Amino acid sequence: MRPYTKPLDGGWGWAVVLSVFVICACTIGVTRSFGVFFIEFTSQFNQPATATSWVISVAMAITFGGAFFGGMFGTMFGFRPVAMVGGVLAAAGCILTSFAGSIVHLYLTTGVLTGFGSSLAFIPSMSMVGKYFDKKRAIANGIAFSGASVGNIVFPLVFTYLIEEYGWRGSFLIAAGVMLNITAFAALLRPIQLPMPTPGPDAQAPTNPKAPFRNGEQRDLPRDDSEMASHAGAGPTDEMKVAIVSNGKSATPTPRSPGKMILAQWKSLLAYIPFVCLTISVFLLGFGFFIPFVHMAPRARYLGIEQYEAAFLISMISIGDLVGRLASGFLPTSRRFRRLHWYILCMLAMGTSSLLSPLASGYATLATYSIFYGLLGGACMSISLTVLAELVGPARLSNAMGLMTLLMSVAILAGPPVAGALFDATKTYTLSFIVAGCAPVLGGLIVAILLCLGDENVRRVSGRESSPTGPANGARPSVVKSDDKEVLKPFVIETSV
């Protein structure tokens, strides 16, 4: 099948949105619903809350943390086949989980195998939406990634029913069938060929390409070799040898391996201060956001709430998460109040809600907290992707997402076990949810640093500049040489609402 080459913001892009919606529901939606098995695992294997929390934390952390392998395999073999294989591996992990004989077995099957399979499906697919959409990116992201929320609304109740009917082992066999849907819908991830006109003969090299950003100038990043591939997300091609502009002469670089390409671009991204600030903020968001998904149902059971009602609290978080992700695409913006401001505001509000959550002791107050927490958290997750795209541009979006989710996976791995350890030590969930609130508050304050930077992309994201000064959308920036390293200025995107 030939790569999709029609203009962005429509066409097959909506089929990709549907595909990513289902993939998110069957990966993140299912994984975040494993909290309903918490009591079953604890009683079956006679383990404390800390040890049981690691099962779900490892699964979620590897799902987000397999960015390097997902990106590398996607570059080597194409995003579509890698995502399809991921669905098979995730299903295999669920099948093997049904035969688990110890908590360590769960770490390997539910945590490692199911998590890694979900990562191979989730990581390559999550960047495809950003490649198909520009002006409608916020709405498309909101719809596509709301699949995680829809899955997390449905599956806790479904798994609770299945536990009563077939036990937790039989429930995982059925979950394996759910995971196989990933393979079917991943087939819709058709490669896209982004229009990249080459610079004209009059392209001039900057006098100091490696200078840090100052006076509104952005720091230059090493050339992204993946831009040379004519099929974005379709794997390497014979067209990776292209001419570049260098002191008025052309040169032909030798293609590097996909792993080296990803590592080189990650290195350049980590030297870009706005990206680092946003990544630290998302890291703290991941630390706090997933604690209620794991510990809300056990906390409700600890307070004497029935099993179905406790499971529905997780669904309420996801209902709010779904509304937040969808509504984030329609948030009003102005020249002085942009999506970056909304992100900071939602982060601070989400953290504050968790700091106040220990006051909730009845089902009504827990339900209220769950809905508002999910609403604000879903908005933060969705808006962060749009802000990231505006900062790094479409050509680097997949690798930037991969690096961000890899670092966030470390936070996800640590968050629920830390909350479980605090419960084991205090025999109450009060301190656990206070910690869950402190992390996003700190993350909101850190990303507010972006408002003080003079970078041209940050000025555009924060509304301090009314019109773009960089290359037009879809145009390829000039590539130059400096100290034997090709560098370029990144794409600049203006996302209007």
C-alpha positions in Angstrom: 0.0 0.0 0.0 1.4 3.4 -1.0 1.9 5.9 1.9 -0.8 8.4 2.5 0.2 11.7 0.8 -3.0 13.9 0.9 -3.0 17.1 2.9 -3.2 17.0 6.7 -6.2 17.6 9.0 -8.6 15.0 7.5 -8.9 12.0 5.1 -7.4 8.8 6.4 -6.3 10.7 9.5 -9.7 10.0 11.1 -9.2 6.3 10.5 -5.9 6.7 12.3 -7.7 8.5 15.2 -10.1 5.5 15.4 -7.2 3.1 15.5 -5.3 5.0 18.2 -8.6 5.3 20.2 -9.0 1.5 20.3 -5.3 0.8 20.9 -5.4 3.3 23.9 -8.5 1.6 25.2 -6.9 -1.9 25.0 -3.5 -0.9 26.4 -3.7 2.0 28.8 -7.4 1.4 29.5 -6.9 -2.2 30.5 -3.6 -1.6 32.4 -5.1 1.2 34.5 -8.0 -1.1 35.3 -5.8 -3.8 36.9 -6.3 -2.0 40.2 -9.5 -4.0 40.7 -7.3 -7.1 41.0 -5.3 -5.5 43.8 -7.3 -7.2 46.7 -7.3 -10.5 44.8 -3.5 -10.5 44.3 -2.9 -9.5 47.9 -5.0 -12.3 49.3 -4.0 -14.9 46.8 -0.3 -14.5 47.3 -0.4 -13.1 50.9 1.6 -10.0 50.0 1.6 -6.4 51.5 0.3 -3.4 49.6 3.9 -2.4 48.5 4.7 -5.7 46.8 1.3 -5.9 45.1 1.6 -2.3 43.9 4.7 -3.3 41.9 2.7 -5.6 39.6 0.6 -2.8 38.3 3.4 -0.2 38.4 5.7 -2.4 36.4 3.0 -2.9 33.7 2.2 0.8 33.4 5.9 1.8 33.6 7.0 -0.5 30.8 4.0 0.5 28.7 5.2 4.1 28.8 8.9 3.3 29.2 9.3 1.1 26.1 9.8 4.3 24.1 13.3 3.4 22.8 12.4 0.0 21.6 9.0 1.1 20.2 10.7 4.0 18.3 13.6 1.9 17.1 11.6 -1.0 15.9 9.1 1.3 14.4 11.8 3.0 12.4 13.3 -0.3 11.3 10.1 -2.2 10.4 7.4 0.4 10.3 4.9 1.5 13.0 2.1 -0.6 11.8 3.7 -4.1 12.0 5.4 -3.3 15.3 2.0 -2.3 16.9 0.4 -5.5 15.6 3.1 -7.6 17.1 2.7 -5.7 20.4 -1.0 -6.8 20.5 0.0 -10.4 20.3 2.7 -10.1 23.1 0.2 -8.3 25.4 -2.3 -11.1 24.9 0.3 -13.7 25.6 1.2 -11.9 28.8 -2.4 -12.0 30.0 -2.7 -15.7 29.1 0.4 -16.6 31.1 -0.8 -14.5 34.0 -3.8 -16.8 34.4 -1.3 -19.6 35.4 0.7 -17.4 37.9 1.9 -19.3 41.0 3.6 -16.4 42.8 3.9 -12.6 42.9 7.2 -12.8 41.0 5.4 -14.6 38.2 3.0 -11.7 38.0 5.9 -9.2 37.8 7.1 -11.1 34.7 3.8 -11.8 32.9 1.5 -8.9 33.8 4.3 -6.4 34.4 7.0 -7.2 31.8 5.4 -9.1 29.0 1.9 -7.4 28.9 3.6 -4.0 29.6 6.1 -4.5 26.8 3.5 -5.6 24.3 1.3 -2.6 25.2 4.3 -0.4 24.7 5.1 -1.7 21.2 1.5 -0.9 20.3 1.0 2.4 22.2 4.3 4.2 21.6 4.4 4.0 17.8 0.7 4.8 17.4 0.6 7.8 19.7 2.8 9.9 17.4 0.8 9.1 14.3 -2.1 11.4 15.2 0.4 14.3 15.3 1.7 13.5 11.9 -1.8 13.5 10.3 -3.1 16.7 11.9 -2.0 20.3 12.3 -4.7 22.8 13.0 -7.0 20.1 14.3 -4.3 18.4 16.3 -5.7 19.3 19.7 -9.2 17.9 18.8 -7.7 14.8 17.2 -5.4 14.1 20.1 -8.3 14.6 22.5 -10.5 12.1 20.6 -7.7 9.5 20.0 -6.3 9.4 23.5 -9.7 9.5 25.1 -9.7 5.8 24.3 -7.7 5.2 27.4 -10.4 6.8 29.4 -13.3 4.9 27.8 -11.4 1.7 28.4 -10.8 2.6 32.0 -14.5 3.4 32.4 -15.7 0.0 31.1 -13.0 -2.5 32.1 -13.1 -2.0 35.9 -16.8 -2.9 36.0 -16.3 -5.7 33.4 -13.3 -7.2 35.3 -15.2 -7.0 38.6 -18.1 -9.0 37.1 -15.6 -11.5 35.5 -13.9 -12.0 38.9 -17.1 -13.0 40.5 -18.1 -15.3 37.6 -14.7 -16.8 36.6 -12.2 -15.8 39.2 -9.2 -13.5 38.5 -7.5 -16.2 36.5 -10.4 -16.6 34.1 -10.7 -12.8 33.9 -7.1 -12.6 32.5 -7.9 -15.2 29.8 -10.7 -13.0 28.6 -8.5 -9.9 28.9 -6.1 -11.7 26.4 -8.9 -11.7 23.8 -9.4 -8.0 24.4 -5.7 -7.3 23.8 -5.8 -9.1 20.4 -8.1 -6.2 19.2 -4.9 -4.2 19.2 -3.5 -6.3 16.3 -6.6 -5.8 14.2 -6.9 -2.0 14.6 -3.1 -1.4 14.3 -3.6 -2.4 10.6 -5.2 1.0 10.1 -1.9 2.9 10.9 -1.2 3.7 7.3 2.2 5.4 6.8 2.1 9.1 5.9 4.5 11.0 3.7 4.8 14.6 5.1 5.5 17.3 2.5 9.0 18.5 2.9 10.1 21.0 0.2 13.9 21.3 0.1 15.5 24.7 0.7 16.3 26.8 -2.3 19.8 27.6 -3.6 19.8 30.9 -1.7 19.6 29.2 1.7 22.1 30.8 4.0 23.8 29.3 7.0 23.5 31.0 10.3 26.7 32.6 11.5 26.7 30.8 14.8 24.5 27.7 14.6 25.5 26.2 17.9 24.9 29.4 19.9 22.3 29.0 22.8 18.9 30.7 22.4 19.0 34.4 23.2 17.1 37.4 22.0 14.2 35.2 21.0 16.5 32.8 19.1 16.1 29.1 19.6 19.0 26.7 20.2 19.7 24.7 17.1 19.2 20.9 17.2 21.2 18.2 15.4 19.7 17.2 12.1 17.0 14.5 12.4 17.9 11.7 10.0 14.4 10.3 10.2 13.2 13.3 8.3 15.1 11.9 5.3 12.8 8.9 5.0 10.1 9.5 2.6 7.6 7.4 4.5 7.1 8.7 8.0 6.6 5.7 10.2 7.1 3.3 7.3 10.7 2.2 8.1 13.9 3.1 6.4 14.0 3.5 2.6 16.6 3.9 -0.1 15.9 7.6 -0.1 17.8 8.2 3.1 20.7 9.7 1.2 19.7 13.2 0.4 21.5 16.4 -0.5 22.1 19.0 2.1 23.2 22.6 1.9 26.6 23.2 3.3 28.6 26.3 2.4 26.9 26.3 -1.1 27.9 22.7 -1.8 26.0 19.5 -1.5 27.0 16.5 0.6 25.5 13.1 1.1 25.5 11.8 4.7 25.7 8.1 5.4 22.5 6.8 7.0 22.8 5.9 10.7 21.2 2.9 12.4 17.7 3.6 13.9 19.0 3.3 17.4 21.8 5.8 16.9 19.3 8.2 15.2 17.0 8.1 18.2 19.8 8.5 20.7 21.2 11.4 18.8 17.9 13.2 18.7 17.2 12.5 22.4 20.6 14.1 23.2 19.7 17.2 21.2 16.2 17.4 22.9 17.8 17.1 26.4 19.9 20.2 25.5 16.7 22.2 24.8 15.6 23.9 28.0 11.9 24.3 27.2 11.6 20.6 26.4 13.5 19.7 29.7 11.1 21.9 31.7 8.0 20.3 30.1 9.5 16.8 30.6 10.1 17.3 34.3 6.6 18.6 34.7 5.1 15.5 32.9 7.4 13.3 35.0 5.8 14.7 38.2 2.4 14.5 36.6 3.0 10.7 36.0 4.2 10.2 39.5 1.0 11.6 41.1 -1.6 10.9 38.4 -1.5 7.1 38.5 -1.6 6.7 42.3 -5.4 6.9 42.5 -5.8 4.4 39.7 -4.1 1.8 41.8 -5.1 2.8 45.3 -8.6 4.3 45.0 -10.4 0.9 45.0 -8.3 -0.4 47.9 -8.9 2.8 49.8 -12.6 2.6 49.3 -12.6 -1.0 50.5 -10.6 0.1 53.5 -13.3 2.6 54.3 -16.0 -0.1 54.1 -17.4 0.5 50.6 -18.7 -2.5 48.7 -16.6 -4.0 45.8 -18.7 -2.8 42.9 -19.0 0.7 44.3 -15.2 0.8 44.9 -14.5 -0.4 41.3 -16.9 2.3 40.0 -14.7 5.0 41.6 -12.0 4.1 39.2 -14.5 4.3 36.4 -15.5 7.8 37.7 -11.9 8.9 37.4 -11.9 7.7 33.9 -15.2 9.5 33.1 -13.7 12.7 34.3 -10.5 11.8 32.3 -12.5 11.3 29.2 -14.4 14.6 29.5 -11.1 16.4 30.3 -9.4 15.0 27.2 -12.2 15.9 24.9 -12.9 19.3 26.4 -9.2 20.2 26.2 -9.5 20.5 22.5 -12.1 23.2 22.8 -10.6 25.3 25.5 -10.8 29.0 24.7 -7.5 30.7 24.0 -6.5 34.2 23.3 -3.3 36.0 22.4 -2.3 36.3 26.0 -3.8 33.0 27.4 -2.7 30.0 25.5 -2.6 26.2 26.0 0.5 26.5 28.1 -1.4 28.6 30.6 -4.2 26.1 30.6 -1.7 23.3 31.3 -0.2 25.1 34.3 -3.7 26.0 35.7 -4.9 22.4 35.4 -1.8 21.0 37.0 -2.1 23.2 40.0 -5.8 22.5 40.3 -5.3 18.7 40.0 -2.7 18.7 42.7 -4.8 20.8 45.0 -7.7 18.3 44.7 -5.5 15.5 45.8 -4.2 17.5 48.7 -7.8 18.0 49.9 -8.8 14.4 49.2 -8.0 13.1 52.7 -11.1 15.1 53.8 -13.2 12.7 51.7 -14.4 9.8 53.9 -17.8 8.9 52.4 -18.8 7.5 49.0 -20.3 10.8 47.8 -17.1 12.8 48.5 -14.9 10.2 47.1 -16.9 10.1 43.9 -16.7 13.9 43.7 -13.0 13.8 44.1 -12.6 11.0 41.5 -14.5 12.9 38.8 -12.7 16.2 39.3 -9.3 14.5 39.6 -9.9 12.6 36.4 -11.2 15.8 34.6 -8.2 17.8 35.4 -5.7 14.9 34.9 -7.1 14.1 31.5 -6.9 17.7 30.4 -3.3 17.9 31.6 -2.3 14.8 29.6 -4.0 15.9 26.4 -2.8 19.5 26.6 0.8 18.4 27.3 0.9 16.6 23.9 -0.2 19.7 22.1 2.3 21.9 23.9 5.0 19.4 23.1 4.1 19.4 19.4 4.3 23.2 19.4 7.7 23.2 21.0 9.6 20.6 19.0 7.7 20.4 15.6 6.2 17.4 13.7 9.5 16.0 12.5 10.7 15.4 16.0 7.4 14.7 17.6 7.6 10.9 17.7 11.1 10.8 19.3 10.2 13.7 21.7 7.1 11.7 22.8 9.2 8.6 23.2 11.7 10.3 25.4 9.1 12.0 27.4 7.1 8.8 28.0 10.3 6.9 28.8 11.1 9.4 31.6 7.5 9.5 32.8 7.6 5.7 33.1 10.2 6.0 35.9 7.7 8.2 37.8 4.9 5.7 37.1 7.0 2.9 38.3 7.7 4.7 41.6 4.4 6.4 42.4 2.0 3.5 43.3 4.7 1.6 45.3 5.6 4.7 47.3 1.9 5.2 48.1 1.7 1.5 49.0 4.7 1.8 51.3 3.2 4.8 53.0 0.0 2.8 53.6 2.0 -0.1 55.0 3.8 2.3 57.4 0.8 4.4 58.5 -2.1 2.0 57.9 -4.0 4.8 56.3 -4.1 6.3 52.8 -4.0 9.9 53.9 -0.3 10.5 53.4 -0.4 8.5 50.1 -2.9 10.9 48.5 -1.1 14.0 49.9 2.0 12.8 48.1 -0.1 12.3 44.9 -1.1 16.0 45.1 2.3 17.5 45.8 3.8 16.1 42.6 1.5 17.9 40.1 1.6 21.1 42.0 5.4 21.1 41.8 5.2 20.1 38.1 2.9 23.1 37.4 5.3 25.5 39.1 8.3 24.1 37.1 6.7 24.4 33.7 5.8 28.0 34.6 9.5 28.7 34.0 8.7 28.5 30.3 6.8 31.7 30.6 10.1 33.5 31.4 12.2 32.1 28.5 12.9 34.1 25.4 12.8 31.2 23.0 10.8 31.9 19.9 8.7 28.7 20.2 7.9 29.3 23.8 6.9 32.9 23.0 4.5 31.5 20.4 3.1 28.8 22.8 2.6 31.3 25.6 1.1 34.0 23.4 3.9 36.5 23.6 4.2 36.5 19.8 1.3 37.0 17.5 2.7 35.6 14.3 5.2 32.9 13.4 8.7 33.9 12.3 10.0 30.5 11.4 9.4 28.4 8.4 5.9 27.8 7.2 4.1 24.7 8.1 5.3 21.7 6.1 8.5 23.6 5.0 11.8 22.1 5.6 14.4 24.3 7.3 17.8 24.8 6.0 20.4 22.3 6.9 23.9 23.5 7.5 27.2 22.3 8.8 29.1 23.6 11.8 32.1 21.8 13.3 31.4 18.8 11.1 27.9 18.4 12.5 24.8 19.1 10.5 22.4 21.3 12.4 19.0 22.9 11.7 16.4 25.0 13.2 13.4 23.0 14.3 10.0 23.2 12.7 7.8 25.9 14.1 4.1 25.3 14.4 1.3 27.7 15.2 -1.7 25.8 16.6 -4.7 28.0 16.5 -8.1 27.3 18.1 
